[in-house]
Amino acid sequence: MKKKVLIVTHFMAIGGAERALLGLLNGFDYSKYEVSLFLFRQEGELLPLIPKEVYLLPTIDQYATLARPISGVAREGHYLLAFSRIIGKLSAKIYDSIHHYGTSSEVAIEYSHKFTKWLMPEITPDVTYDLAISFLTPHYFVAEKVKARKKIAWIHTDYSFVQIDVKSEMKMWNRYDHIVAISEACEESFVQCFPELRKKMIRMENILSIDFLQSQVKMPVSERLQYNGKIILLSIGRFCTAKNFDNIPDICRRILEKGIDVIWYIIGFGADEKLIQQKILESHMEENVILLGKKENPYPYVAMCDWYIQPSRFEGKAVTVREAQALHKPVIIANYPTAKSQLIDGYDGLIVPQDNENCAKAIASILKNSALKETLIENTYHEDYSNSMEMQKLYNLMGENDDT
C-alpha cells in the first residue's frame, strides 16, 4: 500500500520557496507514495506546473481568506475571521512597538494564523497521513488541523534577519516531530532563536528537477535579452529588502566606471519596484539596468545571460543560484551570512563583498578573467545540483512507521 503524504502551503505564486516545492513534488516516487497538496488558494503562475500525479485537494473557504484584505473578507460574510484578523493585527502592532521591531518583523503574519486557527476546519478530517508537511510559515494549521503519524515543518530563511515572537512561535514548533532546514547556516540561525529545538532539526537541501529545468529552457519567449556587445548579467527574485536589488544600479554604475561594459537584467516583482526604478534614475543607469518584470518561466533568460548574480543582503538558500548552476552558468553571489553554504567559492561560483564599491571592484575583476569563467562553467558539469538523494530523508521518516 502506498504511503500517504500531505503538503500544505499558501499558493503557487512565483517565488523561490514555490520553485523549491515544485522540485520536491517532482522528486517523489509516485509508485510508492500518494501525495496530496492543499493550497490556501489555488492560484499563482506556477500552479500549472504541479506534477499530474499530485492530488490537489479542494479549497476551503476559510483558508482562502488568509492574506487577503480584511475588508473583502468581511464583505464575503466571514465576520469572525475578519474580526480575529483585526485582533491579530493589532496585537502584532503592540508587540512590535513594545520590542521596537521594524520592517523585518514577522509577528503580523504569525499572528494572522494564530488568531484565526480556532475558526479553521480540519483540512481532511477523514484521512490520517503517514507524513504531513507544512511548507511555509506560519505552521499552525498542519500542527492542529491535520491528522498524521509524523509532522514536519520547513524553514527557508535566515532567522538572524527576522524579528519574531519567540515564546509564541515556540508553542507552534513544539507541535512538530521534525523541522527541516534547507542549509546548515539556515539551521544554525534558527537554533540560535530556539536552542531547545536542535534535537528536532533535519537538514535537507532544495531538490531540483534537472529534466524540468531543461524542458523549460527550450520554451519560446516573447523577447530576447539585448546585449549590443555588452556582457549580460542577470538577477532573479522578489523585489524586497532581502534581495538587495535596489543597490544594483549603483553597483552597475561602478562596474562601468571601471571600464567593463555590462547590461544588468532583473527578473521579478514586488514592493520595492518603485525604489529600484528610483535608484536606476539616480544612478543614470536607464540603458544598463533593465527590469524585465515577472516571468513565469525565467529559465530561457538564464540560458541567455553571461553571468548570474545574486547580490542579496540575506538568504536561506537561493533556489535561483542552484538553478543557474544546474544550467551551467557561472554565478556570483554577495557575501551574505549563508553564502558559504550556497556554493564552493572559486570552484562552482564566486563570493564577492556586499558593500557596493568592493562588490563592483570584485565583479569587474572577475568579468575580465575569461579563463576563470570557463573553469567555473566546467566545474558545474561535475556536480549533481538536483539533490535527488535528499528525498531519502523523507522516505526514512515514513519508514520509521513500519515498526509501529
MARTORSE-399445 format. One record per residue (C-alpha): x, z, y; residue in one letter. Coordinates in steps of 0.1 Angstrom, whole numbers, padded with zeros to 4 digits, always signed. Layout:
BEGIN
XZYa
...
This chain:
BEGIN
+0000+0000+0000m
+0013-0009+0035k
+0023+0019+0058k
+0001+0022+0089k
+0018+0022+0123v
+0001+0026+0157l
+0019+0018+0190i
+0003+0028+0223v
+0013+0016+0258t
-0002+0007+0291h
-0004-0031+0293f
+0018-0062+0289m
+0030-0070+0324a
+0064-0085+0329i
+0090-0057+0326g
+0120-0045+0306g
+0100-0020+0286a
+0074-0045+0277e
+0100-0070+0266r
+0116-0042+0245a
+0082-0036+0229l
+0080-0073+0220l
+0114-0070+0204g
+0102-0040+0184l
+0070-0058+0173l
+0089-0089+0162n
+0112-0066+0142g
+0086-0052+0118f
+0085-0064+0082d
+0048-0072+0081y
+0048-0075+0043s
+0053-0037+0042k
+0038-0024+0075y
+0004-0027+0091e
+0009-0025+0128v
-0018-0018+0153s
-0013-0019+0191l
-0035-0001+0216f
-0033-0011+0252l
-0050+0008+0280f
-0058-0026+0294r
-0055-0059+0276q
-0038-0077+0304e
-0004-0089+0315g
+0017-0121+0313e
+0033-0110+0281l
+0000-0105+0262l
+0000-0139+0246p
+0035-0132+0231l
+0023-0104+0209i
+0030-0114+0173p
+0000-0127+0155k
+0005-0101+0127e
-0002-0072+0151v
-0038-0059+0152y
-0048-0055+0188l
-0072-0026+0189l
-0103-0029+0211p
-0101-0015+0246t
-0118+0018+0255i
-0134+0021+0289d
-0119+0055+0298q
-0083+0044+0292y
-0089+0011+0311a
-0095+0031+0343t
-0059+0045+0344l
-0036+0033+0371a
-0065+0015+0388r
-0077+0025+0423p
-0097+0057+0421i
-0124+0043+0444s
-0131+0015+0419g
-0132+0039+0390v
-0159+0059+0408a
-0179+0028+0417r
-0180+0020+0380e
-0196+0053+0373g
-0166+0072+0359h
-0172+0101+0383y
-0155+0128+0363l
-0124+0106+0357l
-0122+0098+0393a
-0126+0135+0403f
-0099+0145+0377s
-0075+0119+0390r
-0080+0132+0426i
-0073+0167+0414i
-0042+0155+0396g
-0030+0135+0427k
-0035+0165+0450l
-0018+0188+0425s
+0012+0164+0423a
+0015+0163+0461k
+0015+0200+0463i
+0042+0203+0435y
+0063+0176+0452d
+0060+0193+0485s
+0070+0227+0472i
+0100+0213+0453h
+0110+0189+0481h
+0106+0159+0458y
+0109+0124+0473g
+0102+0088+0462t
+0118+0093+0428s
+0091+0118+0418s
+0073+0111+0385e
+0050+0140+0388v
+0020+0120+0401a
+0019+0096+0371i
+0023+0125+0346e
-0005+0145+0363y
-0028+0114+0363s
-0028+0116+0325h
-0025+0154+0322k
-0056+0160+0343f
-0077+0132+0326t
-0068+0137+0290k
-0098+0160+0284w
-0121+0131+0292l
-0104+0106+0268m
-0119+0099+0234p
-0098+0096+0203e
-0083+0062+0200i
-0091+0056+0163t
-0110+0086+0151p
-0113+0074+0115d
-0077+0064+0109v
-0047+0086+0101t
-0014+0066+0107y
+0019+0071+0089d
+0036+0068+0123l
+0022+0068+0158a
+0044+0057+0187i
+0039+0064+0224s
+0060+0037+0240f
+0057+0046+0277l
+0055+0079+0295t
+0033+0099+0301p
+0029+0107+0264h
-0003+0129+0263y
-0026+0105+0245f
-0008+0098+0213v
+0000+0136+0212a
-0036+0146+0215e
-0059+0116+0208k
-0043+0101+0176v
-0041+0114+0141k
-0007+0106+0124a
+0017+0121+0099r
+0046+0115+0123k
+0045+0110+0161k
+0074+0098+0182i
+0077+0092+0220a
+0101+0067+0236w
+0122+0072+0268i
+0136+0042+0287h
+0150+0057+0318t
+0179+0078+0331d
+0164+0112+0337y
+0192+0122+0361s
+0175+0099+0386f
+0139+0110+0383v
+0121+0142+0395q
+0097+0158+0372i
+0077+0189+0364d
+0099+0201+0336v
+0077+0230+0325k
+0046+0208+0323s
+0064+0179+0305e
+0079+0203+0280m
+0045+0210+0266k
+0039+0173+0262m
+0072+0166+0245w
+0068+0195+0221n
+0038+0178+0205r
+0061+0151+0191y
+0082+0151+0159d
+0109+0129+0174h
+0119+0115+0207i
+0136+0081+0209v
+0163+0073+0235a
+0175+0038+0240i
+0211+0047+0247s
+0235+0076+0245e
+0235+0081+0282a
+0197+0080+0283c
+0196+0107+0256e
+0222+0129+0274e
+0204+0127+0308s
+0171+0137+0290f
+0186+0167+0272v
+0201+0179+0304q
+0165+0184+0315c
+0152+0195+0281f
+0181+0211+0262p
+0157+0226+0237e
+0146+0191+0226l
+0181+0179+0215r
+0172+0185+0178k
+0143+0160+0181k
+0163+0132+0195m
+0169+0099+0178i
+0189+0071+0194r
+0175+0036+0188m
+0187+0005+0207e
+0163-0020+0221n
+0156-0047+0195i
+0157-0084+0204l
+0143-0113+0185s
+0170-0140+0189i
+0147-0167+0174d
+0121-0158+0201f
+0147-0160+0229l
+0160-0193+0217q
+0125-0207+0214s
+0117-0196+0250q
+0148-0212+0264v
+0136-0246+0252k
+0102-0242+0270m
+0097-0265+0300p
+0099-0250+0336v
+0084-0262+0368s
+0117-0261+0387e
+0154-0261+0381r
+0180-0240+0398l
+0196-0260+0426q
+0233-0254+0429y
+0248-0282+0451n
+0283-0274+0438g
+0278-0236+0442k
+0283-0210+0415i
+0249-0199+0403i
+0243-0161+0400l
+0211-0147+0386l
+0194-0113+0385s
+0161-0104+0369i
+0140-0073+0373g
+0113-0054+0392r
+0117-0052+0429f
+0123-0015+0431c
+0149+0010+0442t
+0165+0013+0407a
+0174-0024+0406k
+0192-0024+0440n
+0182-0060+0448f
+0179-0050+0485d
+0217-0049+0486n
+0222-0084+0470i
+0221-0102+0504p
+0249-0081+0518d
+0270-0084+0486i
+0264-0121+0486c
+0275-0124+0523r
+0307-0106+0515r
+0314-0128+0485i
+0310-0159+0507l
+0334-0144+0533e
+0360-0142+0505k
+0358-0180+0501g
+0336-0181+0470i
+0306-0204+0474d
+0277-0189+0455v
+0239-0191+0453i
+0222-0160+0440w
+0187-0163+0425y
+0165-0133+0419i
+0135-0134+0395i
+0110-0106+0397g
+0083-0089+0418f
+0074-0055+0431g
+0070-0032+0460a
+0105-0039+0475d
+0099-0076+0481e
+0095-0073+0518k
+0126-0051+0521l
+0146-0077+0501i
+0133-0105+0524q
+0142-0085+0554q
+0178-0079+0541k
+0181-0117+0534i
+0172-0124+0571l
+0195-0096+0584e
+0224-0110+0564s
+0216-0147+0572h
+0215-0154+0535m
+0184-0176+0536e
+0203-0205+0519e
+0222-0184+0494n
+0198-0157+0482v
+0167-0172+0468i
+0137-0152+0455l
+0120-0171+0427l
+0092-0147+0422g
+0075-0137+0390k
+0084-0158+0359k
+0065-0153+0326e
+0094-0170+0309n
+0128-0163+0326p
+0149-0175+0298y
+0154-0211+0308p
+0167-0198+0341y
+0192-0176+0323v
+0204-0207+0305a
+0209-0225+0338m
+0230-0198+0355c
+0267-0194+0355d
+0267-0156+0356w
+0241-0130+0350y
+0244-0100+0373i
+0227-0065+0371q
+0235-0047+0404p
+0213-0017+0396s
+0215+0018+0411r
+0204+0033+0377f
+0191+0020+0344e
+0182+0033+0310g
+0195+0002+0293k
+0187-0031+0309a
+0170-0054+0284v
+0178-0084+0306t
+0216-0078+0302v
+0213-0077+0264r
+0191-0109+0265e
+0217-0127+0287a
+0245-0117+0263q
+0224-0129+0234a
+0220-0163+0252l
+0259-0163+0255h
+0260-0158+0293k
+0288-0139+0310p
+0274-0108+0326v
+0285-0084+0354i
+0269-0051+0359i
+0273-0024+0385a
+0289+0009+0375n
+0256+0028+0372y
+0257+0060+0352p
+0247+0044+0319t
+0268+0012+0324a
+0293+0020+0297k
+0266+0022+0271s
+0254-0013+0281q
+0285-0033+0272l
+0322-0032+0264i
+0339-0036+0298d
+0363-0066+0297g
+0351-0077+0263y
+0314-0089+0265d
+0308-0082+0301g
+0323-0066+0332l
+0316-0034+0352i
+0321-0035+0390v
+0318-0008+0417p
+0284+0000+0431q
+0293+0000+0468d
+0288-0033+0485n
+0323-0041+0497e
+0341-0033+0465n
+0313-0048+0444c
+0317-0081+0463a
+0355-0080+0461k
+0354-0075+0423a
+0328-0102+0418i
+0348-0127+0440a
+0379-0120+0420s
+0361-0124+0387i
+0345-0157+0398l
+0380-0172+0404k
+0390-0165+0368n
+0376-0192+0346s
+0397-0181+0316a
+0381-0146+0318l
+0346-0162+0319k
+0353-0183+0288e
+0366-0152+0270t
+0335-0132+0277l
+0313-0160+0265i
+0333-0165+0233e
+0331-0128+0225n
+0293-0128+0228t
+0293-0152+0197y
+0309-0124+0177h
+0283-0098+0184e
+0248-0092+0170d
+0226-0084+0200y
+0194-0083+0180s
+0200-0047+0168n
+0177-0056+0140s
+0192-0029+0118m
+0177-0003+0142e
+0143-0009+0125m
+0156+0011+0095q
+0155+0042+0116k
+0117+0039+0120l
+0113+0030+0083y
+0132+0061+0073n
+0109+0083+0094l
+0079+0069+0074m
+0098+0071+0042g
+0101+0109+0046e
+0064+0110+0040n
+0067+0096+0005d
+0077+0131-0009d
+0049+0149+0009t
